[in-house]
Amino acid sequence: MKYPNLELIEQTFKEKVKEKYPSAFDANSQWRKCTADMFMQTWSNTATGFDLEPVCSGQAFTDEYTTVMKLEWYELSSVDNKLHPKSLYGVFFGNKLAYILRSLNQKFEFDLRDRQMKSQKNARVYIDDEFREYRELSF
């Protein structure tokens, strides 16, 4: 079992964030910090957590490293001219980005604590109902 390339994962995550959430890297954002949490996860098939699109996979238990990247920064508000904390989470299976989350609930925190992240198909449970817009969950 190969370890994921954390430098590649961080670079991929930051590039996707710049593309989808440019405010995280504009002139009004300050103090960016990126952290990683990596753990082994067992899946019931060889597609691991990538189950949105039809894939050719086998029915065999498969171990894959899951990496959860967290990007934190402070953004200067134009309304009150104060810095407000912001964060984004990127979930990777192996070296491949599965999804990015912005508005989280306790299910995400519990699954991260229990080391059992949801697949792409089931990741929407991490978003509260009032934030259940597609833009909140990026692939």
N, C-alpha and C positions, 0 to 999 in steps of 0.2 A: 504494500500500500504506500503510495507516494504522498508526501505532505503537500498541501497546497502552497503555491508560490504567493506569499503574503504581499510582497512588493507589487506583483502583477495585479493581485486582487485590489489593493489600495489604489493603484493607478487607474484600473478599470472603473472602480467605484467613483473616484473623483471626476473622471471624464464624463460618466453618465450624469452625475450630479450637476456638473457645469452645463451640460446639454439640456437637462430637464428643469433644473432649478438654478438659473444663473444668478439669482440674488444671493446665493451662498458664497459667491466669489466676486461680487461686485465691490465697488468702492465703499459702500455703506456697511459691509460686513467686516468683522474683526475677530481675531483670535480663533483660528480654525484648529481643531484638534480631532485627529482620527484615531480610533482605538479598534482593536480586533478581539473577538472572542471565538476561538476555534475548538471544535469538539467532533467526535465520531458519532455518526448517526446511522442506524440500520434501516434499510428500506426493503419492502416486500418484492421489489422487482428491480431490474437493471437500469431502468430509466431514472432512478432515484427520485428527486423532487420535481422533475420536469415532466409534468403530466397534462399540460394544457393542450399541446398539439399532439396529433397522433404520431407516435414513435414506435419503432420496432424494438421491443425489449423482451427480455426473458423473464420467466417467473422463477427467480432465484433470489434469496436474501442477499442483499448487497450492502456492504459497508462503504460509506462515503464521508469525507470530512465536510462538515458544515462550518462556514465562517460567517459571523455576523459582524459587519463593520458599522461603526457609529461615528458620524461626523457631527461635531458640535461647533457652533459659532455664535457670535453676538451680532445682531443686525440693528443698525441705527434706524429708528422709526422717524418718518417724516412728520408724523402727527404730533408726538410729544417730545421729539428730539432726545429720546433715551435709548439705551442699548437693551435689546430684548433677546433672551436665549432662544436658539433654534437648534433643531437636530433632525437628522435623517438616518435611517437604518438601511443597510444593504445586506441581503441574505444571499450567500453563495453556496452552491453545492459543488464540491470539487473546486475548480478554478473558474467556474461559470456563474455569472450573475443570474439569480432566479427572480428577485424582485427588490424594489426599493419602497420603503414605507415612510410616511411623514406623520400621520396622526395615528397613534397607537392606543391600545387599551390594555387591560390587565392580562388578557389571554396571551398576548405577546410576551409580557414579562414572565408569566408562569411557564410558557413553553421554552423560553430562553433559559430560565432557571433549571427546568427539567431536562434540557438538552434534547428537545423533540420539536423542532420547527416544522411548520406545515409546508406541504408541497405548494407549487404555484397555484394549482386548482383550488386549494383550501385556504390560501393566505388571506382571503377577504375577511375571515373571522377576526383578524387583527385590527380591523378598522371599525370604529363605532358607527352606528347607523346614520347619524347626522352628517358624517364625513364620508359616506359610502359612494363617493364619486370616483370615476375611473382615474382621474388625475392623481388621486391619493395613492394608488397602487400602480407602479410602473414596472414594465417588463422590458 
